[in-house]
Amino acid sequence: MSYFQVQAPFPANRPRRLRATPAIRNMVRETSLSPTDFIWPVFVMDGTDNAQAVSSMPGIYRHTVDRLSGLAQQALELGIPSMCIFPFIDPSLKTQECEESWNADNLCNRAIRAIKAKVPEIAVMTDVALDPYNINGHDGILRDGRVINDESVEALVRMGAAQANAGADILGPSDMMDGRIGALRGMLESSGHENVSILSYSAKYASAFYGPFRDAVGASGVLVSNKETYQIDPSNGEEAMRMIARDLSEGADMVMVKPGMAYIDICHRVKTEFKAPTFAYQVSGEYAMLQAAAKNGWLDGPKVMLESLLAFKRAGCDGVVTYFAPEAAKILNS
C-alpha cells in the first residue's frame, strides 16, 4: 500500500502543521548536514609561507607546504575529518612518462607528511592520477595520441605506493583506467598498507565542469585533445552502475560520483543499488558558478551553498568533496 493511501483527507490532514515553527520543522527534518560530511580539497604549491589565488575559483588559493598544518588544524577545529591534496607541479617536472608522480619526495608526498606530522587526526586523501605530472595533461600515459591503459596502471600503482609510504590514509584514484582498483588494492595488501582505504572515482564523467580545477593544478594549457576515451559519456547512467560494481568487486572501500550537482540522479542510484559508502565531488565549475552568482548579487551565497550540499545528502551521499567545506562548517557550527 502506498503511503498516499493512508493519509487522512483535508482538513484532518494539514501538512502545514509540520512546517509551522522552527522547532517543529527541526523535529521532522529528514536530512541533516554536518561538517563531518565534508572532505576539503586543498591545492598545494612549492615555496615558503605563500598563498596564490586561483582566478577562476573565487576564494580558493594554492598554499605552500608549510601552511598546510595550519589549514589542517583549522579543519580539525571545524570538525572536518578529511583533506584531499592536489598539487600544482612545476612545469619543468612534467614529462611523457610522469616519473615525478612516484617520487617519494614530490610535492604531494611532502604535503602528506607535513599534515600527518602536525595534525595526525586529519585523514589525508590523495589524488591518484597522472595529469598534474603529465606533459600532455592526461590522467594516463599518452602514446601516439592514445592514452595507454596498462602502462598507465603500472605508473598509478607506483604513485599510490609512494603516497601510502608518505602516510596517506585514503587513496583517491581519479584516472578511470581499467583495472587500477584491483592493482592498487593488491599493492596495498602486499606492502603492509592494508589499512589504507581506496575512495574510487568510479563514476567520473567527461564533463565540461572541470575547467577551473585544471587552472588550479596547471593542466589547462597542456591538455592534448580530451578525456572522452576513458571518462564516462555524460549521457550514460547504466555504464556508471557497471563501473561502481567493478570497482567495489576489485576492492574499493568507497565510491565517488564526479561531478556532483549535474549527476545527482547517479548519486541516488549508486546509494540505492549498492548501499556502499558513496561520495560526490562538488567540482570546481559547480563551485565557481555558485560563487559568481553570489558575488553578482543574483543568489544568496550562504543559502545556496548549504542547499546544494544538503541535496547530496538527501540523494543518499555519505559525504561530499567540496571547496565550500570550511565556510559551510563555520555556518553549521554557529
N, C-alpha and C positions, 0 to 999 in steps of 0.2 A: 504494500500500500504506500502510495506517495504521501509525503508529509503534508502536501497541499490538501489532501483529502481529510485530514484530521484537524484542520483549523476551524474554529468557530466562525460563523458569519458576523459581519458588522451589524450592530455595534459591540457585540460581546468581544469581538476581536478588534482591537485598535492598536496596530503596530507602533503608532507614535508614542504609546505609553512608555515603551522601552527606549525612547530617544529623548525623553522629557527633561532630564537633568544630567549633568556630567557624572554624578555618582552612579546613576542607573546605567548610563552608557558604558561606564567602566566595568560594571558588573557583568554585562552581557557581551563585551567585546570578544570577538572570535580569534583575532590575530594580534600578537604583540611584537614589538620591535625593541631590541636591546643592543647596547654596544658589543655584547658577546656574539652578536650575529655578524660582525664585520671582520673582514681581512683588509688591511690597509696597504695598498700598493705604493711603494716609495722608489723614486728614481735616485740613483747614486752616480757620482762622477768623481774623477780624480781631482786632487787639490787639497787645500787646507782651509778649514773654517769658512766655507763659502756656500752660498745658495744661489742658484741661477734660475730665473723664471722661465717657464715653458709658455711661450707666447700664445699658443693655441689652446692652452688649458688654464684659464684664469684661476689664480690662487695656488697653482701647483708649481713646485720647484724641483730641480735636481740638487741634491745635497752631497757634500763631500763626506767621506767615510767617517771622519772624526765627529761629525754632527749626528750620526745615526743613533748612538747610545742615548742622546738626549731625546730624540724622537721616540725611541723605544720606551724610555721612561715615561714620556707623555702618554703613549698608548697604554702602558700598564696602569697608570693612574686613572685613565678614562674608562678602563675596563675592556679595551680592545685586545683580544687574545693573540692576534697574529699579524705579522707584517710580511709583505711579499716584495722581494728585492728585484729591481730591474736596472741593469747597468747601462750607462752612456759611455760607450767604448771609444777610446782614441782611434780615429780613422786609420792611423798607421798600423794598428793591431788587427785590422780586418783583413782576412785572407780568403783565398779559394777553399782551403782545407779547414779553416776555422780552428786552428790549433790553440788559440788563446782561450777558447771555451773550456778547455780542461786543464789549463794552467792552474796549479794549486794556489798560486798567489795572485790570481787575477782579481779584478775589481770586485766582482760579485763575492768571491770567497773571502776576501778581506773584509767585506761588509758583513758577511755572516759571522765571522769571528769577532768583529767589533761589537755586534749586538749581543751575542751569546756571552761574551766576557763580562759585560756590564749589567745586562738585564736578561739573565737566563730564563726568566719566567715567560718571556715572549716567544711564541712559536714562530720560527723563521721559515718562511716558504720561499722557494726559488722558482725561477722560470727556466725550464729545460727546453731550449730551442736555440738554433744556431744563428738566427737573424741579427742579433747585436754584433756578432763576430764575423759575419759573412760579407765579403766584399760585394756580393751580389744581392744582399738584403733578404735572402730566402731563409726559411726555417730549416732547410736541409741543404746538402751539398749539391751544387749545380754542375752538371757535366753536359756539354754540347746542347745547352739550352733546356735541359731537363733535370728536375730535382731527382736525385738517385736515392731510392728508399733505403736499401740495406746498408750501404756505406754510411748514410746519414744516421741510421740507428746505432751503428758502432760508435760514431762520434758522440751521439747523445748519451750513450751509456758511460763513456769516459767522462763526459761533462757532469753527469749525475753522480758518479763516483767521487769526483773532486769536491762537489758540493756537500755530499754526505760526510766526507772526511773533514770538511771545514766546520761541520756542526749543524747543517740544515736539519730541521725537523720534518719538513714536508717538501717533496719534490713535485713541481707542477709542470709536467710535460705538456707544452702547448703547440707542439710541432705538427701533429696529425700524421706522422709517419706510421705505416702499418707495422705492427709487431713491437712497437717500442715499449709498451707497458710490460709485456712479458719479459723483455730483455732487461729492463730496469729492475723489475722485481727479482729476477734471477741474480743480478749483480748485487743487489742489496742483501739478499739472503746469504749469498756466498762470501760476503766481505765483512760480516759482523755488524751490518746495519739493518737487521731485521725489524727494528722498531721505527725506522724511518718510514713515514707514510707517503703514499702517492695520491695526490689530488689531480686526476687526469682531466685535461681539457678534452673531454671525449666528444662533445658536440660543438666543435668550433667551426663557425661558418665563414665563408669567403665574403666578408661583409665590407661595406663602404664606411662603417662607423669607426674604423681603426686609425684614421688619418692622424689625429693629434698625438696618439701614442707613438706612432712612427717618428713624429717630430721629436718627442721626448727622449727617445733612445737613439736618435741619429740615424734612422733607417730610411727616412723618406726619400732622400735624394739618390739612394743607391739601389733601390729595388729594381731588378730586371724583370720585366713582364708583370705577371700577377701570381696569386697563390691558388688559383682555381683548380689546379690539378691535384691538390692534396687537402684543401679545406672544403667543407660541405657546401653544396649549392643551396642558396637561401630558399629555394622552392621546396626542399625536401625535409619531411618530418620522419618518415619511416626509416630513412637512412640513419638519422640521428639515433633512433632507438637501437638499430643494429650496432652502431659504434659504442653506445653505452654498454650494451650486453657484451660486446667483445672485450672492452677494457676491464669490466668487472670480472670476466672469466679469466683474464690474464693477471689479475692481482691488484687492480686499482682499489684503494680503500674508500675513495670519494670521487665524485664525478662533477664536471663543470659544464655549464651551457654558456657559450660566448658568441655574440653579445647577449645581453640580458633582456632589456626592455622590449626590443622588437621580436624577441623569441620567448616571451613569457608563456606561450602555449606549450613550447617544448619543455620548459622548466616543469610545468604542471604534469605533462605526460611522463617525464622521467621519474618524478617522485611517485606518481600514481602506479606506474607499471613496475618499477624496480625496488621501491622502498629503501633505496640506498641513500647515504648522505649525499645531498645534492646542493650544489652551489651555482650561483650565477655571477657573471662578471658584468658589472655596470661599466661599460667600456668608455674610453676617452671621448668618443664622439657623443655618447649619451650624456656624459658629464658636461661636456663643452656646450651642448645646445641648451641645457637647463641653465647653466651659468650665464650664457649670453642673454637668454630671455629675461633672467632675473636682473642682470645689470642694466638692461634696457627698460626695466620697469614694467615689462609685459606680464610677468608672473611674480608671485610671492615666493622668493627663493627658498627660505627655510621650509615652507609648507610643501612645495612641490618636491623638494629633496626628500623629506620624510615620507610623503605619499608614494614616491617612486620606490623607495626602499621597502615600504610596507607591502607593496604589490608583490615583490619577490617572495616574501614570507607567506602571503596569502595564497600564492600559487603553489606553495609546498617546499620552497627552498629552505634549507637549514642555515644558510648564511649567504653573504654577498661580498664579493670583492668590489670595493668602492672607494673612489678618491674622496668621497664625502665623509669617510669614516670618522676623522677627528671632529669635524664640525657637527655631524649628526650625533655623535656620542655626547658632546657637550650639551646639546639641547636636551637629549634624553635624560642625562644625569641631573639636569636642572629641574 
